[in-house]
Amino acid sequence: MAYNEDSSASGHDEPWIQWFCGLKGHEMFCEVERSYIEDGFNLYGLRACVSNFSDCLDLILDRIGPDDSDDSHLTQSACTLYGLIHARYIITAHGLDAMYNKYAAKEFGTCPLIQCNGQPVLPVGLRDEMGADTVKIYCPRCQSVYHPPPIRSRSSHHGPGTASGTGAVDGAAFGTTFPHLFLMTFNNLVPDPLDSKSKYVPRVFGFRVHHSARQRVPPGGSTGGGSGAAAGLPSSTTVPQ
């Protein structure tokens, strides 16, 4: 999780979950309902995933204050535990509704592909195991996965005491299932696929670049195209006068 000692929870007056979701770079997280975390059934199997499970849970639920647990390792473990809980919560009915509101507000960002025209994206993990990879963004229009933009380029209103760095959020906090279940649940949000005519076409001097121009020439081989081939054009293509 995106946490370091500079973003310590010590001294904050807000609930721990609200503090965590307010950290810079945590814009994709939603606030998990307290009742969901308090239900032990929802946490089955997570005890072995973090050290000091009980203390981490007490910290998340504000049963102990940040000043009573001024331990960066405990806070880091609590962040990891919250991420694992979050991955489970966002595929429940209430969690999907919470993420729907963030999606509608484009809080997850938009697709960097020009042809997608600012299509809202969804967070996704490429792996379900913590520490395997950072969170990515999935575009439902071009159906491609991208790195999220650096944190410094996003607008932030959280003020001081936030985490720094880029790509520090673990993809397991969102998991591999979420964006696809989200679109199955809210199928009215599924956009039309990209029109084949919208595909970018490379051109040189107004002519389409022939696919043969992208073929590698074997060592010692001849391009056989003269000046046209040197310009990346097929040998049969002439440049307009």
Residue pairs with C-beta under 8 A, 6 or more apart in sequence:
1 76
1 79
1 80
1 82
1 83
1 168
1 169
1 170
1 173
2 23
2 24
2 25
2 26
2 79
2 163
2 165
2 168
2 169
3 23
3 75
3 76
3 79
3 163
3 168
4 163
4 164
4 165
5 72
6 161
6 163
6 164
7 23
7 161
7 162
7 163
7 164
8 66
8 70
8 72
8 75
8 161
9 16
9 19
9 59
9 66
9 75
10 66
10 67
10 70
11 66
11 67
12 19
12 66
12 161
14 22
15 62
16 59
16 60
16 61
16 62
16 66
16 78
17 31
17 32
17 34
17 60
17 82
18 31
20 26
20 29
20 79
20 82
21 29
21 30
21 31
22 158
22 162
23 158
23 162
23 163
24 151
24 156
24 158
24 162
24 163
24 164
25 151
25 162
25 163
25 164
25 165
25 166
25 168
25 169
26 163
26 169
27 107
27 108
27 154
27 156
28 102
28 107
28 108
28 123
28 135
28 148
28 169
28 174
29 86
29 169
29 173
30 86
30 89
30 90
30 95
30 98
30 99
30 102
31 98
32 82
32 85
32 86
32 89
32 95
33 89
33 94
34 61
36 42
36 85
36 89
36 92
36 94
37 43
37 57
37 60
37 61
37 85
38 61
42 85
42 88
42 89
43 57
43 85
46 53
46 81
46 84
46 85
47 53
49 80
49 81
49 84
49 130
50 56
50 77
50 78
50 80
50 81
50 84
51 73
51 77
52 74
52 77
53 81
55 64
55 69
55 74
56 74
56 77
56 78
56 81
57 63
57 81
58 64
59 66
59 69
59 74
59 75
59 78
60 78
60 81
60 82
60 85
66 75
69 75
80 130
80 170
82 173
83 130
83 169
83 170
83 172
83 173
84 130
84 172
84 173
86 173
86 174
87 125
87 128
87 172
87 173
87 174
87 175
87 178
89 95
90 96
90 98
90 99
90 174
90 175
90 178
91 175
91 177
91 178
91 181
96 181
96 182
96 185
96 186
99 122
99 178
99 182
100 182
100 186
102 108
103 120
103 122
103 182
103 189
104 120
106 120
108 120
108 121
108 122
108 123
108 137
109 120
109 121
109 137
109 148
109 149
109 154
110 116
110 118
110 119
110 120
110 121
111 118
111 119
111 120
111 121
111 137
111 139
111 141
111 142
111 144
111 146
112 146
112 149
113 139
113 142
113 144
114 200
115 142
115 194
115 198
115 199
115 200
116 139
116 141
116 142
116 194
119 139
119 140
119 141
119 142
119 191
121 137
121 138
121 139
121 140
121 146
122 137
122 138
122 140
122 178
122 179
122 182
122 183
123 135
123 136
123 137
123 138
123 148
123 174
123 178
123 179
124 135
124 136
124 137
124 138
124 145
124 171
124 174
124 175
124 176
124 178
124 179
125 133
125 135
125 136
125 170
125 171
125 172
125 173
125 174
125 175
125 176
125 178
126 132
126 133
126 136
126 145
126 171
126 176
127 133
127 171
127 172
127 176
128 172
128 175
128 176
129 172
130 170
130 172
131 170
131 172
132 171
132 172
133 170
133 171
134 147
134 167
134 168
134 169
134 170
134 171
135 148
135 167
135 169
135 170
135 171
135 173
135 174
136 145
136 146
136 147
136 148
136 171
137 145
137 146
137 147
137 148
138 144
138 145
138 179
139 145
139 146
140 179
140 183
140 189
140 190
140 191
141 191
141 192
141 193
141 194
142 193
142 194
143 193
147 167
148 167
150 166
150 167
151 164
151 165
151 166
152 166
156 162
183 189
183 190
201 208
202 208
202 209
203 209
204 231
204 232
204 233
205 231
205 233
205 239
205 240
206 240
207 233
207 237
207 239
209 232
209 233
210 233
210 234
210 237
212 234
213 229
213 232
213 233
213 234
217 223
223 229
223 230
224 235
225 233
225 234
225 235
226 235
228 234
228 235
228 237
228 238
228 239
229 235
231 239
233 239
